[in-house]
Amino acid sequence: MNTNINLFSPYQLGDLELPNRIVMAPLTRQRAGQGNVPNSLNATYYEQRASAGLIIAEATQVSPQGLGYPNTPGIHSPEQVAGWKLVTDAVHQQGGKIFLQLWHVGRISHPDLLPDGALPVAPSAITPQGQAFTFEGFKPYVTPRALETSEIPDIVEQYRQGAVNALAAGFDGIEIHGANGYLIDQFLRDGTNQRTDKYGGSIENRVRFLLDIVEAVTSVWDSKRVGVRLSPSGTFNDMRDSNPLETFGYTAQVLNQFNLAYLHIIESTDADIRHGGTAVPTDYLRERYTGTLIVCGGYTNETGNAVLANKEADLVAFGTLFIANPDLPRRLALNAPLNQPNQESFYGGGEQGYTDYPFWSAAGEQVVSL
């Protein structure tokens, strides 16, 4: 154990110097404006949290086809790029660093959300259990349309263009969203990928879609500014795999060839296990992935410091705690009390439960200003 390394130790992430090892996890908040355009309220929200060593901005669709929820931001129109520039400028003015998470939801959508009422697309025509959240409320998921092999390069191009747009919007890097049952995850797992072409069958084929995307975005960004997020144990969005140890062990290993900024792992939860998931231990992936590893999964000050001291990870991502505590690094450093999150305001709405959580002052009083 190296007790000298903790959440407050600086970290060299490629050519970026992070002041601490506390990462703000990507958090969908559904507060983008008309046209899925980020706005000044979003800029304030991220600016408040700029003391994180690194912010990973919320999942952001790379095309209209990739939309899965109302009021989530995109990165495919000039207006969206301009909106995100408000955010990156605000974060940089506070000395922060921010990556954008590129997203396509695949089958986790609904015709009500898609252009011309089109069917969602997926590796295979397998209907997810559950309901889509549309502008008219919850509706049962529909059976998606299986992508033709000839269509897949067009989706890869959406990611490449998203990477171009993220660069124009002033981000410091990008994260490829390969987790939580969305399109890339759907290709990776054999529970959702029953293809017989070069993108299905063996794990070497199922990982091809992700690798094609990594190759595309690293033609835009230096690989040291590109991360990948995976959820090897996850069951969210009706996900399953017959051998997740093999699937994600191989995926982690082949990603080494790209010399990426990091691999970001959502660790197993009790809910995953209850829903039939198999826990993929982080140390199993640590043995196979040689670069920077970010872990995310309900960490506290104590457990976050322990995982770093034990060299089980290099950076620790916090989600819910960052929603309620804009100054989370300072609170953790001082062992100050934490604001409690209001789950009712997680998704949608305005300032309430978004930018109105108070900061901690040296006198121990709660203050709202930056």
Buried (B, 14 or more C-beta within 10 A) or exposed (E): EEEEBBBBBEBEBBEBEBBBBBBBBBBBBBBBBEEBBBBEBBBBBBBBBBBBBBBBBBBBBBBBBBBBBBBBBBBBBEBBBEBBBBBBEBBBEEEBBBBBBBBBBBBBBBBBBBEEEEBBBBBBBBBBEBEBBBEEEEBEBBEBBBBEEEEBEEBBBBBBBBBBBBBBBBBBBBBBBBBBBBBBBBBBBBBBBEBEEEBBBEBEBBBBBBBBBBBBBBEBBEBBBBBBBBBBBBBBBBBBBEEBBEBBBBBBBBBEEBBBBBBBBBBBBEEBEEBEBBBBBBEBBBEBBEBBBBBBBEBEBEEBBBBBBEEBBBBBBBBBBBBBBBBBBBBBBEEBEBBEBBEEBBBBBEEEBBBEBBBBEEEEEEEEEE
